[in-house]
């Protein structure tokens, strides 16, 4: 009985930590899978000589990301030309809401990347709003701001109400809702030259953290 009690005490102490490790691994694996999808989108854009956008959706009740080959903002898993896609772990949400600071300065990427809240937003080939990252025929991150326009590696955004020309870099935030109701964060960035990197947010104190 004493041995059993000791085992139960050890299990009670270590179980929460094990769950934290499992959740962190789910988030990291999803970020790496998303990073691989971006690499695939970049290569496919060069191969097909067409600009392709990477979008997110819910599929079979789970979040996913896909390369929108048809440009219709709809995931096509089958057929002659299926959209490449990756399933993300639940409960991951791709969102900028509440994302930790860091990429809002040039400290991490030597540039300030665009994100889902950047304005003006990307549009699809028909001019419909389609915020997100795309790669052009040269394999560079790009944005299209008008129907029929080329997807360019530079764009004009509003900064304090002033039009500002900037090269296209991008950050995608992934928020994982923990079992205690808090959040873990990961990010995938793309530099103007097309270099893709995965990041995780590490808490360094009770009130602050850093992207690594």
N, C-alpha and C positions, 0 to 999 in steps of 0.2 A: 504493500500500500504506500509506503514512503517513497519508493521508486516511482510509482505511478504519479503521486502528487508532484514530485520533482519534475517529471516529464511534462505534466500539465502546466506547471508554472513556467518552465522554459518555453513551451509552445505559446503561452499567452504573451510572453515578453517579446518573442521573436516574430510572431505572426504579422503584426502591423508593419514591421520593417520589411518583411518579405513581400508583403502586398505593395509597399512603396517601390521596391526594386522592380517588381513585375510591371507596375504601371509605367515607371520610367522607361523600361525596356520597350513597352508597347509604343510609347511616344517616339522614342529614338528610331525604332524600326520603321515606323510610318514615315518619319521625316526622311530617312534614307531611301525608302521606296519612292517617295515623291521626288526626291533629288534625281533618282534614276530615271523617272518619267520625264523630267525636264531635259535630261541628256538625250533621251529618245526623241522628244519633240524637236530638239535642236538638230539632231542628225537627220530626222525625217524632213524637216523644212529645207535643209540643204539638198538632200537627195531628190525631193520632188520639185524643187525650185518654187515653193509656195510657202507663204507665211502661215504658221499654225499657232493657235492659241491653246493654252492649257486651262481647263475649267474644272470646277468641282460640282458634285451633285450627290443626291442620295440614291442608292441603288440597292434594292432588296433590304431596305431598312438600315443600311450602313453608309457612312460617308465614303466618297471615292473621288479620285481625280482622273481626268482623261484628256487626251489630245483630240481636239475638235477638228477632225479631218474635213468634215463636210461644211464647217463654218456655220452650223445652224443652232448652236448652243444646246444640242441634244446628244446624249450619250448613245452611241450605236455599237452594241457589243457583238453583233453578228453580221452576216452578210458577206459580200465580196470584199469589202474594205472596212473592217471593224476598227473602231477607235481604240488605240492603245490606252489602257487604264490600270490603275492600282487601287486596291481596297485599303482604306485607312481604318485603324482600330477604333472601335467605340470606347469612350465617348469623346472623340476628337472633333473639334470644329475649326474650320479655317476662317479666322476672323481677325480683324485689327482691334476690336473692342477690348480695351483693358490691357493691350500688349505692353510689356515692360519697355521702358525707354532704352535707347542705345543706338538704334539705327536712324534716329532723327538728327544725328550729327555725322560728321565725316570721319569720326574716330575709328570706326570698325572697317569700313569699306573704302575709305578715302573719297567717298561721295555719299550723298543722301539718296537712298533708293526710293523709288515709287512704291506704292502699295494700293490696296483696294480702295483707299479713301482719297487717292490722288485725283486732282481735277485738272483738265477735263478727263473724263473716263474714256478708256478704250471703247471703240465701236466695232461691230462685226462688218462683214462686206456689204451689208444692206443698210448700214447706218444705225442699227439698233445698239443701245447701250450694252456693253459687254465687258465690265471691268475685269482686268486680269492681265497676266503676262502672256506675251506671244514671242515667237522667234521668226525672223525674216529669212529670206533665201540665202543670206550669208551666214546664218547661224547666230545672229546677234539678237539680243533682246530688243523688242520693238513695241511701238504703240501706233494704232491707227486712230485718227481723230475725226475722220469724215468718211462717208460712204464713197467707195471708189478710190480712196487715197491709198498711197503705199503705206506699208507698215514700216515706220522709220525708227532708226536707232537713236534719234533725238526727238524731243517733243517740247511743247510749250505748256507749262503749268501755271496755276495761279498761286503766287506767293504774296500773302498780305494784300491781295487785291491787284497785284501787279503781274502782268504776263512775264514769265521767265523761261528762257530757253535752257534745256538741260539734256544731258545724255541719259539714255534709259538704263537704269539699274533697277532691281526689283527685290522686295522682301515679301515672303509669304509666311504668315504667322500660323502656328498650330497650337490650339489650346486644348489641353486634356483636363477634363473635370475629375478631380480626385474623389476618392470615397468619402473624405471628410468635408467635401464641398469646396475645397480650394482648387487652385489651378496649377498645373505644370505647363511650361511653354517650350516650344521648339521653333526654329525658323530656318528657312531655306532662302539663300540669297543668290542673286545673279548680278555680276558686275557688267558694266557696259561692253566689255570684251567677251562676255559669255561665260566667265568662270563661275561655276556653281559650287556652293558650300553649304553644309548643314551645321546649324548651331543649336545649343541648348542653353537655357537660362538657369544659372546656378545661384541659389540664394547664399549670399555671403554674410548676411545678418538678418535680424528679424524684420528689418524695414527696407533692405536694399539687396541687390544682386548684380550679376554681370553676365553678359553673353559670352559663351566660349565655344 
